[in-house]
């Protein structure tokens, strides 16, 4: 009885979280919906004051991210340490900090909040029995639509990753969430496709130029405390954890590479390559006007690195988990350092 | 099955590398293309033009092209020519263009084109003053692209072969976990120290352009046939500059070779700096590991040293290439002296102390003479303190042979240096009036972490964060204080005398070095004592130069403390110290790197013409009395009656056909600075023509009365310079052979013998 009500509560939670961004009839100005305004609007009716609305809304996004990433990593990792650290790294990602506090790109931050939820649901789509697959598929599809409505670039990337994951794991069922997802996203997708292939919307003065100049150089990935405008790094704590993982793999002693880490590593690597300044996005734009509009609307390749934040956080958690298995006498020391590094750098970015 | 798979992967990689090498090789041997475009344009005086398009719609294939635009102007300097293309992707056309000079008449800058184009444009900016007419344009393909591809292929091949050798070595002999951890640690520290060099740009740094000129000068000298490069031939607008004689450029040959291979300036320099970082980490790790017999302490100390604020300040913010390179060798000197003076060091180990001492001193001498001065000063003090042991046979021998080794390795540089210093009246001998005390630091600056990339030397009226981030750091200062406290409480009484002694020396010398870097240190008063002191102190320029050694001593104190804690098995305190070390590195070096990456202005240089050819900083290596500002490109000047019929100049050579119908001697004044070693010889008769100083210390060739003929002027190093070079070459070969033979012999020695040796050392050995 209890688990049945928990299930209903779970469905309700997903529905509420997902429905909010779904209801929109606004044309995206830059590929991001105005749906996120509904949340602050609702809060302002309760709280009244302007700045309080912002603070509450940002707090909700942070809380939502904590919940969704916690749910995902608890499912992925055997140990609580792995889940904890992966969640910590995702929460303290400099790219998220940039979106929320520097650029004010809250819609994209919402997309990154929903991303772990989608992945969590997708894992269930891959692993549950066939008779239960439909409800996970619907839920995942709804979340996918919510992600795409929040930020179309993240939505497109997510769809691509889902496609590749189905090929990687050789399970066609992985594609299932895309069906309801794309159906739900159709209104917005239609408008975007119309813009890409037909044009229009001159009044919005949408960007059409090259995006290569806004991309990353190798060194920019490695920054810890500060970052040049629009190019946040991996962050101190996550950097340390990734060094741990690579180090354990390099030394090879008491280390076993988890298969579950391979696909995220590939996704992270590909996304980081796409975010580089040398990646020839201009050549893509030369394919035709649709691509000029599409790539131009991306504005900065940094979004690909932002997407890579989730798989990188998972790898960071895997690094801490593997270190715990390999070097038992130094584990606590390293874990404390990583926590201090993540939180310290995050606080520094907020106050400095 | 797995082996088969790995073999296939290896074959695939090897094939890919061979393909790259083939493509590169083809680029090196294929016929070069040339595009000639005729045209003419005259700029209107008074009409300012911002990059007038002279030629457009030029079709070019990918490659490294030399742009030769012919022009005439009456202004020595004032216009700029460059290439643009709005149709290629960002980063596909790389060039900085070139200034136009009245004495030159044709541009020669390179552009890197990485994709096909039909829309290349050549543009000139004109400021409305003076006459300027442009003529034909020639675009000459060079072997740069082929050179770059071939070099990349070659490096990939070397890396691949090394990795295969390492894998086989690992499979046969086995590599310990500790070694792998150390290798990984070294690589991680190198990467974190190199972040500013992984941005594809050069950070604005005071001395950087000067050192880039040094690199260009070596590249020019090598292509001119000069080896070793003593006088950079194209520097000072083709007059030549004797920087290579006074500022040893040994380590800069590598980036110069990258430049010759076709790589742009910023990329060549950044690659070089990353390798310097790697060498610094590796050498520091090696030395500290050997001293403390612990890999962990070796890694911690090398991280503290390489990522210290002062080192990043010198490397990135100041662009002090020489000082940065010298810091690479300081740990070797420390290790060498430890072996010499350590009472518990095994006899066989002490006998080998000449090697790190010799290489260390040679390295410092051949990278930064000022650091060598400071090192010599410390060496003298150390020898005075240890005077009783210095003159014992067991200590004197390695000291003596170390000095001989350093001398042998450095003779190729020292002989010309001493020769010119005593026979040429160089400007550097006249700068003793410079005072340095006001450039000293405040005590708080020594402690500070969290530095930004500020530049103010003092602190008056500015925040600490905005001052010069030339800090030793709170952690190293604290380590010195803690070590002193440990001595006071007698904690070292029952410990190794060598480590205790090392700690005491490091603490005392560290305090001395930090004190000498302060504004409170009476440098002005010292300069007043004697002209020699005035000259030595003036040459230092900045008291913060003492912090290189100051940091090393602080790091050594940390090493001693960690060694003690490990010996006493104090795990929790060790953890605390290590955590503090991590915090120190993160809030010090890493924070400063991040601040630099965020705030520092930067530039990207591709071709040398982008920075001009005239910058010589303080003009230290000009002949005294030379006005560097007037040394611009020009044609030869002659005395009345003398006519130049033909003139060719390349590098340090000039070939002139002239006629002097007068009944008295005349002269031809060439745009070359008259450093000792130039000769003018008649091409037909072989007779030497006299040289004298021209109006601005340029070469003035005496043309005898009624002379008609052709003479050649060139730089000929004296025979004794060559003797020094051969001795040094022989020394390098001997050292390398010795190291190689020792390594081979060590691999043959039975494992038990090695264990026996380790026990005799008595300090224990951590695996």
Interface residues (C-beta under 8 A of the other chain):
Chain A: X210 X212 X213 X217 X218 X219 X220 X222 X223 X224 X225 X226 X227 X228 X236 X243 X246 X247 X250 X251 X252 X253 X277 X278 X280 X282 X283 X333 X336 X337 X341
Chain B: X89 X90 X91 X177 X180 X181 X183 X184 X188 X191 X192 X194 X195 X196 X197 X198 X199 X200 X201 X575 X578 X579 X582 X586 X590 X591 X593 X594 X595 X597 X598 X599
